[in-house]
Amino acid sequence: MEQQLKLTGEETSFLQWLRENGGAGVRCESSLIGSADRLIKAGYVKQRADSFSLDIIHYTLTQSGADALLALKRS
């Protein structure tokens, strides 16, 4: 069984924001308060660069990320 990442409040808020926005969101790199690196490494979020602007990053909530939110809600 895969070990769940212990999410920070900021990471939880980010996952919730993605879920509330249909599972996807866009953020400007300069507006990032924290990094999504741990979420990406854990497989909770996917990212891709914007094809027109290097400052814009597209994020997608994965099923693992949605499951992690659900597990938090249950605990």
Secondary structure as UniProt FT lines:
FT   HELIX           9..20
FT   TURN            21..23
FT   STRAND          24..28
FT   HELIX           29..31
FT   HELIX           37..41
FT   TURN            42..43
FT   STRAND          45..49
FT   TURN            54..55
FT   STRAND          56..61
FT   HELIX           63..74
//
